[in-house]
């Protein structure tokens, strides 16, 4: 490969603010994967990219080469053409959308090869939530994945070592060189893993607000636009929804608790804001992929799968295909069964009561997530163990009237006594005012970028 290239020369070129060519980027990524670049050189190149920025053409090329640095899924059967879709969320609090959306889409005849991640920091991970189901495995070979997609229509799995290895190496170095929060590098990292799924359509849930990684709405919009540009540049029909992450999604925060709430939603009994987000994202996907005449028509189609039980059945089939005991899966997904006979349940449930009378005007999602983390529901490092049973259950909605002494949140915990630091933080997480707020959101979706 182009012996005339030298990594130091490419670093200098980027440091001086010049765009790298397609062949230069291809060489750079190959050296990352082959070990032909020193760690200090990789750090220097990432810092040059961070400081000087990347053009749209550079980001598209970088993403393509990252995708091609390892295995890609497929090729999928010809009869799946126009049916292979997925979504990605930038992370949130109480965000269990994937657990509902994937089987609902499968019930609409779609194929959803969802490669998901684990929680780190204040946000929960889709894989961690699913692993609270006894026997469920996220480690699935590409061959097994295609088999599950053929029989069920959806699977939710972890990233294999062979999938986009360049991204893994680059992220590891970004993490220790202060170059994580560059929007171009973030966009390339996210989209490289999604286009490796060989999708026909992709929808992005890009969050803003206090519970999001990128809190500023303007910055979130820029990220969304970059990701849509990359997705389209790589031949995938792509759109993004900007969504509000100031308050927790749904009512429950914590792994098994969120699985339980997801099952309620799969039966059409979920919280309104959660169901709305599922339908908005799924409606976009059905429209983008040509399987609905409009996003609104797609929402109607998805809603029907929640009402008639077909989405819940797809979820049951999926978790069985990924290792869950068939009898326990049947109980878990039965509309009238006790899910806690299958899922891990915390030893104690303690309500935290309101100290004021008035109207709920805000619930600080990040603070709630940090309390759930302290209970053991998440991890600060990838090696930390997780307590799948613990978490929080919010009892009120924005705009609700509440009286002093009424419970506003329930803490599901295994420790004998809730630590004072958690109690105090939770009390500071709710804002109660004398008058009802006038700006209650009817939907979390702020805008659609396509």
N, C-alpha and C positions, 0 to 999 in steps of 0.2 A: 504494500500500500504506500504510494507516494512518498518515497524515501527523502524527498526534498523538504518535507515538513519536519519541524523540530518544535517540541513543546515550549521551550523558552521563547522562541520567536512568536508563537501564537499568544503566549501570555503578554508579551510586549505589545503586540498588535491590539489586543483587547484593552490593555491598560491605557493605550493611547487613544481609545475611543473609536476604533475602527470596527466595522462589522466583519465577522468571520464568514468565510465562504462555506458552501455546502460540503466540499471535500475536506476543508480544515476541521469542521465540526465532526464529520464522520471519523476522521483520523483521531481526534481528541477522545471521542467516546470509545473507540476501539482500544486505545491505550489505557483508558480507565478500566475497562473490563479485563484486558490482558495483563494488567499489572505493569505496563510499560511507562507509567507516570509516577513520579515520586509523590508522597503525600504532601510535601511542602509545595510542589508544583500544582497539584490539584487545588490546594487551599488558595494559592495565589491566583489561579485562573478563576475560581469561584468568586474571590474578592473583586477581581477585575470586572467580572460580569455584574456583580452586585453594585459596584460604584459607577460603572459606565453604562449599565443597562443593556438590554437586548432588543433588537428590532423584532417585529412580528415574524419576519422571514427567519431570523436566527432561532426564535423560540420554536417555530413549527419544525424547523430542521433538527434542532436539538431533541425535541420530543420524539420525532420519527426515529432518530438514531438510538435514543434510549429504549424505545419500544423494540427495535430490532436487535438490541444487545443480547437478547436471550430468546426463550420460547415465546411464541404467541399461541393463543388458543385457536381451535379449529384446525383446518378449514371445516366449517359447519356444513351439514347437508344442504343441497340446493333447494330443497323444499322449505327450508327455514328462511329463505331470502326475504328481507323486509320484516322479519319477526324478532330478530335478536336485538335486545335493548337492555339498558341499565341506567342507574342513576348514581350520582355521587353527592354526598353532603360534606360541607366543610367543617362539620362538627357542631354539636349543640348539647343542650341540657334536656334530658328526657326524650331524646331523638331516637325513637324506635320505628321510624317510618319504613326502613328497609324490610323489617320483619313482616310488615303488612303489605307493602307495595309489591314485593317480588311474587308472592303467591297470588295476589289479586291480578297481576298482569298475566301470570301463567294461566289463571282461570279464564282470561280473555284470549287464550291461544298463543300468547307470546312466549319467547324463550329468553330467560334471564340468567346469564352466567355471572352472578354477582360476586366479584372479588372484593372483600371488605377488610377492615382493619380492626385493631384493638384500641381500647381507650388508653390515653396517656394525658396526664394533667387533669383538668377539671371536666373534660368531656368523656362520656362513656363510649365503649366500642361495641359495634354490632356483634363481633365474634364472641366477646366476653358474655354478652347477654344470652346468646344462643347456647353457650357452653354451660349455662345454668340448667339446661335441660339434660337430665341423666342420659349418658351414652352418646350424645350428639358430638360429632367430630367435624372439625373445620378443615382437616387435612384430607384432601381428595385429589387423586391423580387426574390428569387431563382426560384420560380415557373414561374414568368413572364419572367425571363431570358431564361428558357428552351423553353417557348412558342415563344419568339422572335427568338431564334436560330433555332427552327423548321421551322418557316415561312420565316425568312429572311436569316439566316445563320451567323449573327454577331450581337454583341451588345457591347457597351463600357460603363461600369458602374463604380460606386464607390465601395469601400470596405465597407461591412456591419460590424456592431459591432460584429457579431458572427463569422466573418471570421478571423482566426488566431489571437485571442485576446492576446495570449502570446506575440506575436511580438509587438503589440501596447504598452503593459505595459513595455516590455523590452526597446523599443525604447524611450519611455518617460523618463526612467531613464538614458539611454545612453546619451540622449541629455543634461543632466545636470551634468553628471559625467565625461565628457571628453573621452568617450569611443565609440563615433560614428564612427570614421574612422579606425576601425579594419576590415581588409578585410574579415576575417572569419565571423564576426558578420554581416557585410554588405551582404555578399553572402547568409548567412542563412536567413536573413530578406527578401531579394528579392525572393529567390527561394521558401520559405515557402508559400508565397501568390500565386505564380504561380502553384505549384504542387497541391494546394488546388482546382484549377480549373479542376483537373482530366484530364490532357492533354495527348495526344499521342506524341506530339512533341512541342519543345520550342526553339526559336532562341533568342539570347541575343545580343543587340546592345550596345557594351561596348566602350564608347568614351574616347578619350585622346586629349590633346591640351588645349589651353588657355581658351576655353569655356566649358570645361568639369569639373566635380567635382573632378575627379582624372586626373590631367594634365599630369603626367608622364606616358609615354607609357609602360614602364616596369611594373609599378604598375598596370596599367589597364590590362595588359596581365595576371598578377598573379590573379587579381580578376576574369577575364574571365575564367581562368582555374579552379579556385575554384568552380565557379557557374556551369560550365559544369560537373565537378566531382560530385557535389551534385545532379544535375538534373538526371544524369545517375544512381547515387546511389539510387535514389528514383523511378527508373523505367521509367523515361521520356526521350525519345530521345532528346538530347540537343546539340546544337552547339552555338558558339559565333562568332560574327564578330567584330574585332577591327576597329573602324572608326574614322576618323580625324574630330575634332571639333574646329579647329583653326579659321575657317571662318563660318559665319552663314549658316545654311542649307536653300537653296532656297533664295528667295528675301525678304520675309516678316516676321516681328517679331511683335507679338501682337495678341490677341485672334481672333477677327473677321477677321483681315487681313490674319491670317494663315488659317482660315476656307475657305476664298475666294481662296487662293492659292491652298489649298487642292482640291477644286472643279475643278479648272483648271487642276490639275494633274490627277484627276479622269476621265477627258475627254481627256487625252493624251496631254495636253498643258502646263504641269508644267515645272518648271526649270529642266534642265538636271541632276544636282547633286541630287535633291530631288527624281526624278523618278528612277534614278540609285540605290539609297539606298533602296527605296521601293522594286524594283525588286530583288536586291541582297538578302535582308532579306526574302522576300516571296519565292524566288527560293529555298533558303536553307530549308525553312519549307516544301515546297511541296516535295522536295527530301527526307528530313529526315523522313517524315510521309509515304513515299512510294507512293506518288501520282504524282511523276514525276521521270523519269529514271536518271535524273541528275539535279543539281542546275541550270545549263544553260537552260535545257528544261523547268524547272519550271519558269524561268524568261520569256521565250517566251510565256508561257501559261498566265502568269499574264499580260504581255504587251498587249495581245489581249483583255483582259477585259477593259483596259484603252482606247483602240482604238475603241471598238465596243459599248461603252456606258453601258455595263452590270455592271461595277464597280460603276459608278455614280448612276445607278438605285438602286443598293443594299444600297448605302449610303442614298438615298432618302427614301427607305423603312425602313431603320434602324432608322432614326431620327423621322419618323412618328410613328413608333412603340414605341419610347421613348418620345412621347409627342408633337412633332412639329405639327403645323397645316398642313394638307395635301396640301392645296392650296399654302401656303407659301413654303413648302418643294419642291413642284413641280417647282415653280419659281426659288428657290435657286439652284436647281440641273439641271435646263435647260441650255444647253450649250450656248445659245444665249441670255439668260435673264440677267437682271441687278441684281446681287446679293445684291447690296446696297439698293434695295427696300425692302429687308428682314433683312439684317444684320445691326447692329448699325454702324453708320458712324461718324467719328470725325468731329467737326465743321470746322477745318482748316487743310490745308496741306501746309507745308512750305518746300521748298527745301534747303538743305545745300550744298553750292557750294565748289568745289575744290579750294584750294589756290595755286596749283601747276599744271604744265604741265608735263606729263610723262606717266608711265605705273603703273597700280594698282598691287602692289606686295603682299599686305596683308590687310585684314579687320578684326579688332580685335573683335571677336564674343562676348567675355565677356563684353567689354566696351559698345558695342551696346545694349546688354541685360540689362545692368545697366541703360542705358539711357531710354530704354523702361519702365523699372521698375519705374523710377522717374516720367515718364509721367502718371503713374497710371495703367499700363497694368499688373502689378504683385503685390505681397504682401510680406511684410517683416515678418508678423505674420499671422497665419491662419485666424484670425478674421478681417484682413484688407479687405475693399471693393475693387473691381476691376472695372476699366473702360474698358469695352470690346472693345470700338471703337478705342482707341489710339494705337500707335506703330510706327514702322519704316518700310520703304520700300527702300531696297538697289537697286540702279540703275545700278551698274557696276559689272563685274565679275573680278576675278583675271586674270591678263594679258591684260585687256582692256587698250587702250590708252585713256587718259583723258586730257582735256585742262583746264587751269586756268579759273574759272568762270562757268564751267560746273557743273550741279547738280550731286552729287554722291550718295546722300541719301535724301529721303523725310520723313519729320516728320509729322505724323498724330496726331494732338493735339486738346484738348478742351480749353486749356488756351489761352488767347488772344495773348500772346507773349511767345515764347520758352525761358525758363530760360537760362541765359548766361552759367551756369554751364553745361547744356546739350549740348549747341552749341559747347563749348570748348572741351568737352569730345568727341563729334562726330568728330571734326576736328582732334583730336589725334588718332582716331580709324582707319584711313586709312593711308596706307603707299604707297607713290608714288615715284618711282625712274626713272632715265633717260632711263634705258634700260628695255626691256620686261623680266620678270622672266623666267627662263628655267625649273623650277621645278613645273609647273602647273599640279595639280593632275587630272588624267582622271577619277578617282573614289575615293570616300572617304574611301573605304574599304581597310584596310592595310593588314589584314590576317584573315584567318578562323581558329578557334580553335574547334576541335571536338574530 
